[in-house]
Amino acid sequence: MDGRLAIIGAGRMGEALLGGLLRVGWATPEQLHCTVRNPDHARVLAETYGVRADTDSASAAAGADTVLLAVKPQNLREVLATIRDKVHTGQVVISVAAGVPTTRIEEQLPEGVPVVRVMSNTPVQVDEAMSVVAPGTHARAEHAAVAEEILGSVGRVIRLPEEQLDAVTALSGSGPAYIYLLVESMIDGAILQGLPRDVATELITQTLAGSAKMLRDTGRHPVELREEVTSPGGVTISAIRVLEEAGVRAALLNAVEAARDRGRELAQG
């Protein structure tokens, strides 16, 4: 990395990115300045990662080449007011605040400041994040490339039009929670059948990892892969019937839609 990166709001996502960037060697601790509201948390960050960490977001923004906004969407307006006089057109502002469009961020910053909106997810903690980048009005290709470089060091990145990011938030942003809920339910089902919890957890974890790898590496449609497991009159189709009767497919469709709508509500403050 060339220059300095300010991470404004090193909460769960911000700290996950911080740890990931240091872990893969994308940046050195000396290049990073992280801010949080709680001074005690700042001290923990400094001790844990060796970075400069404090509560002074304005100072962090003033000394950075790239400013990463990792605050909650409902707190973004306050943060932007704090750093407004410290950012300029020679910097790149990257926002991971769910649901907040780049136009709203641009309105609260000096004219011409490049803003890039990003949606990532918590597997950034194991360098397997799925991130989507959308440049704003003043962001050129090189500005989007900065965001892609940062997020690409801790997972996969694609670029999409910004109007699709609310759906991305509901799918891959919230997606890990849906998956963990399904895994939890399957483990409980195995325990009901008499399997020990640790055995059930290992079985479903590896099954999930292998299934995801098949989807990613083969490029085949999930229906095709599912049909390979679903023999006529077999045990799997019996289970699929129960899931369909319970409306699992419709529930997931509604869940993604509800997440998208709630993200938009939070973005409105």
C-alpha positions as CSV (number, residue, x, y, z in Angstrom):
1,M,0.0,0.0,0.0
2,D,1.2,3.5,-0.8
3,G,0.1,6.3,1.6
4,R,-2.0,6.2,4.7
5,L,-5.5,4.7,5.4
6,A,-7.9,6.0,8.0
7,I,-10.5,3.6,9.2
8,I,-13.3,5.7,10.8
9,G,-15.3,3.4,13.0
10,A,-13.3,0.3,13.8
11,G,-16.3,-1.7,15.1
12,R,-17.0,-5.2,13.9
13,M,-16.6,-4.6,10.2
14,G,-13.9,-1.9,10.6
15,E,-11.8,-4.1,12.9
16,A,-12.3,-7.1,10.7
17,L,-10.9,-5.2,7.8
18,L,-8.1,-3.8,9.9
19,G,-7.1,-7.3,11.0
20,G,-7.4,-8.7,7.5
21,L,-5.3,-6.0,5.9
22,L,-2.5,-6.4,8.4
23,R,-2.7,-10.2,8.3
24,V,-2.2,-10.3,4.5
25,G,0.5,-7.6,4.6
26,W,-1.5,-5.1,2.5
27,A,-0.5,-2.3,5.0
28,T,1.8,-1.8,7.9
29,P,0.5,-0.7,11.3
30,E,2.3,2.7,10.7
31,Q,0.1,3.4,7.7
32,L,-3.1,2.9,9.6
33,H,-5.1,5.3,11.8
34,C,-8.3,3.9,13.3
35,T,-10.9,5.8,15.3
36,V,-13.8,4.7,17.5
37,R,-16.1,6.5,20.0
38,N,-14.9,4.6,23.1
39,P,-11.4,5.5,24.3
40,D,-11.0,2.1,26.0
41,H,-11.8,0.4,22.7
42,A,-9.2,2.6,21.0
43,R,-6.5,1.5,23.5
44,V,-7.4,-2.2,22.9
45,L,-7.1,-1.7,19.2
46,A,-3.7,0.0,19.6
47,E,-2.4,-2.7,21.8
48,T,-3.8,-5.5,19.7
49,Y,-2.7,-4.3,16.2
50,G,0.0,-1.8,16.9
51,V,-1.8,0.9,15.0
52,R,-2.6,4.5,15.9
53,A,-6.1,4.3,17.4
54,D,-8.1,7.1,19.1
55,T,-11.4,9.0,19.0
56,D,-10.2,11.8,16.7
57,S,-11.8,11.1,13.3
58,A,-11.1,14.6,12.0
59,S,-7.3,14.1,12.6
60,A,-7.4,10.7,11.1
61,A,-9.2,11.9,7.9
62,A,-6.8,14.9,7.6
63,G,-3.7,12.7,7.6
64,A,-5.0,10.0,5.2
65,D,-4.8,9.4,1.5
66,T,-7.8,7.1,1.7
67,V,-10.6,7.4,4.2
68,L,-12.7,4.3,5.0
69,L,-16.0,5.0,6.6
70,A,-17.0,1.9,8.6
71,V,-19.7,3.4,10.8
72,K,-23.3,2.4,11.1
73,P,-25.6,4.1,8.6
74,Q,-27.5,6.0,11.3
75,N,-24.2,7.5,12.5
76,L,-22.8,8.5,9.2
77,R,-24.2,12.0,9.0
78,E,-22.5,12.9,12.3
79,V,-19.2,11.5,11.2
80,L,-19.3,13.3,7.9
81,A,-19.9,16.6,9.7
82,T,-16.8,15.9,11.8
83,I,-14.5,15.2,8.9
84,R,-16.0,17.5,6.3
85,D,-13.4,20.2,6.6
86,K,-10.5,17.8,6.6
87,V,-11.1,15.9,3.4
88,H,-10.3,17.1,-0.2
89,T,-10.4,16.0,-3.8
90,G,-7.0,14.4,-3.6
91,Q,-8.3,11.7,-1.3
92,V,-10.7,8.8,-1.8
93,V,-13.6,8.3,0.6
94,I,-14.8,4.7,0.8
95,S,-18.1,3.9,2.6
96,V,-19.2,0.5,3.8
97,A,-22.3,2.0,5.5
98,A,-25.2,-0.2,4.4
99,G,-27.9,1.5,2.4
100,V,-26.4,5.0,2.2
101,P,-26.0,6.1,-1.5
102,T,-23.0,8.0,-2.6
103,T,-25.0,11.0,-3.5
104,R,-25.9,11.6,0.1
105,I,-22.3,11.3,1.2
106,E,-21.2,13.6,-1.6
107,E,-23.7,16.3,-0.5
108,Q,-22.0,16.4,2.9
109,L,-18.5,16.6,1.7
110,P,-16.6,19.3,-0.3
111,E,-17.5,19.4,-4.0
112,G,-15.6,16.9,-6.1
113,V,-14.4,14.5,-3.4
114,P,-14.4,11.0,-4.9
115,V,-16.7,8.6,-3.0
116,V,-16.9,4.9,-3.5
117,R,-19.6,2.8,-1.9
118,V,-18.7,-0.8,-0.8
119,M,-20.7,-3.7,0.5
120,S,-18.7,-6.4,2.2
121,N,-19.4,-9.1,4.8
122,T,-18.0,-10.6,7.9
123,P,-16.0,-13.5,6.3
124,V,-13.4,-10.7,5.8
125,Q,-12.2,-12.1,9.2
126,V,-10.9,-15.3,7.4
127,D,-10.0,-13.5,4.1
128,E,-13.1,-14.9,2.3
129,A,-15.2,-11.7,2.1
130,M,-17.6,-11.1,-0.8
131,S,-17.4,-7.4,-1.6
132,V,-19.1,-5.2,-4.2
133,V,-17.8,-1.8,-5.2
134,A,-19.8,1.0,-6.8
135,P,-18.2,4.4,-7.6
136,G,-20.0,7.7,-7.1
137,T,-20.4,10.7,-9.2
138,H,-16.8,12.0,-8.9
139,A,-15.0,8.7,-8.5
140,R,-13.0,7.6,-11.5
141,A,-11.7,4.1,-12.4
142,E,-8.5,4.6,-10.3
143,H,-10.6,5.5,-7.2
144,A,-12.7,2.4,-7.6
145,A,-9.5,0.4,-8.0
146,V,-8.3,1.6,-4.6
147,A,-11.4,0.2,-3.0
148,E,-11.1,-3.0,-5.0
149,E,-7.4,-3.4,-3.9
150,I,-8.3,-3.0,-0.3
151,L,-11.2,-5.4,-0.3
152,G,-9.5,-7.8,-2.8
153,S,-6.8,-8.4,-0.2
154,V,-9.4,-10.1,2.1
155,G,-11.7,-11.8,-0.4
156,R,-13.4,-11.5,-3.7
157,V,-14.6,-8.2,-5.3
158,I,-16.8,-7.3,-8.1
159,R,-18.0,-3.9,-9.4
160,L,-21.7,-3.2,-10.0
161,P,-24.0,-0.2,-10.6
162,E,-24.9,1.5,-7.3
163,E,-28.6,0.9,-7.8
164,Q,-28.0,-2.8,-7.2
165,L,-26.2,-2.4,-3.9
166,D,-29.3,-2.6,-1.7
167,A,-30.0,-6.0,-3.1
168,V,-26.3,-6.9,-2.5
169,T,-26.6,-5.8,1.1
170,A,-29.6,-8.0,1.6
171,L,-28.0,-11.0,-0.1
172,S,-24.3,-11.2,0.7
173,G,-24.1,-8.6,3.4
174,S,-26.7,-10.3,5.6
175,G,-26.2,-13.7,3.9
176,P,-23.8,-15.2,6.5
177,A,-26.5,-14.8,9.2
178,Y,-29.0,-16.8,7.0
179,I,-26.4,-19.5,6.5
180,Y,-25.5,-19.7,10.2
181,L,-29.2,-20.0,11.1
182,L,-29.6,-22.9,8.6
183,V,-26.5,-24.6,9.9
184,E,-27.7,-24.2,13.5
185,S,-31.0,-25.8,12.6
186,M,-29.4,-28.7,10.8
187,I,-27.1,-29.3,13.8
188,D,-30.2,-29.4,16.1
189,G,-31.8,-31.8,13.7
190,A,-28.8,-34.1,13.9
191,I,-28.7,-33.9,17.7
192,L,-32.4,-34.9,17.6
193,Q,-31.3,-38.0,15.7
194,G,-28.7,-38.9,18.3
195,L,-25.5,-37.5,17.0
196,P,-23.2,-35.6,19.3
197,R,-23.0,-31.8,18.8
198,D,-19.4,-31.8,17.9
199,V,-19.8,-34.6,15.3
200,A,-22.9,-32.9,13.8
201,T,-21.0,-29.5,13.6
202,E,-18.1,-31.1,11.8
203,L,-20.3,-33.0,9.4
204,I,-22.4,-29.9,8.4
205,T,-19.4,-27.5,8.3
206,Q,-17.5,-29.7,5.9
207,T,-20.6,-30.3,3.9
208,L,-21.2,-26.6,3.6
209,A,-17.6,-25.9,2.7
210,G,-17.6,-28.6,0.0
211,S,-20.9,-27.5,-1.4
212,A,-19.7,-23.9,-1.6
213,K,-16.5,-25.0,-3.3
214,M,-18.5,-27.0,-5.9
215,L,-20.7,-24.0,-6.7
216,R,-17.7,-21.6,-7.0
217,D,-15.2,-23.9,-8.8
218,T,-17.5,-25.8,-11.2
219,G,-19.7,-22.8,-12.3
220,R,-22.6,-25.2,-12.5
221,H,-26.2,-24.1,-11.7
222,P,-27.3,-25.0,-8.1
223,V,-30.3,-26.8,-9.5
224,E,-28.1,-29.1,-11.5
225,L,-25.9,-29.8,-8.4
226,R,-29.0,-30.4,-6.2
227,E,-30.4,-32.9,-8.7
228,E,-27.2,-34.9,-8.5
229,V,-28.0,-35.5,-4.8
230,T,-31.8,-36.0,-5.3
231,S,-32.5,-39.6,-6.5
232,P,-36.0,-40.5,-7.6
233,G,-37.9,-41.8,-4.6
234,G,-34.9,-41.4,-2.4
235,V,-34.3,-39.8,1.0
236,T,-33.2,-36.4,-0.2
237,I,-36.4,-35.8,-2.3
238,S,-38.4,-36.7,0.8
239,A,-36.5,-34.0,2.8
240,I,-36.9,-31.5,-0.1
241,R,-40.7,-32.0,-0.1
242,V,-40.8,-31.2,3.6
243,L,-38.8,-28.0,3.0
244,E,-41.0,-26.9,0.2
245,E,-44.2,-27.6,2.2
246,A,-42.8,-25.5,5.0
247,G,-42.3,-22.6,2.5
248,V,-38.5,-22.4,3.1
249,R,-37.9,-21.1,-0.4
250,A,-40.6,-18.4,-0.1
251,A,-39.3,-17.5,3.4
252,L,-35.8,-16.9,2.0
253,L,-37.1,-14.8,-0.8
254,N,-39.1,-12.7,1.7
255,A,-36.1,-12.5,4.1
256,V,-33.8,-11.0,1.4
257,E,-36.5,-8.5,0.5
258,A,-37.1,-7.6,4.2
259,A,-33.3,-7.0,4.7
260,R,-33.2,-4.7,1.7
261,D,-36.2,-2.7,2.9
262,R,-34.8,-2.4,6.5
263,G,-31.4,-1.3,5.1
264,R,-33.1,1.5,3.2
265,E,-35.0,2.5,6.4
266,L,-31.8,2.7,8.4
267,A,-30.1,4.7,5.7
268,Q,-32.9,7.3,6.0
269,G,-32.0,7.7,9.7
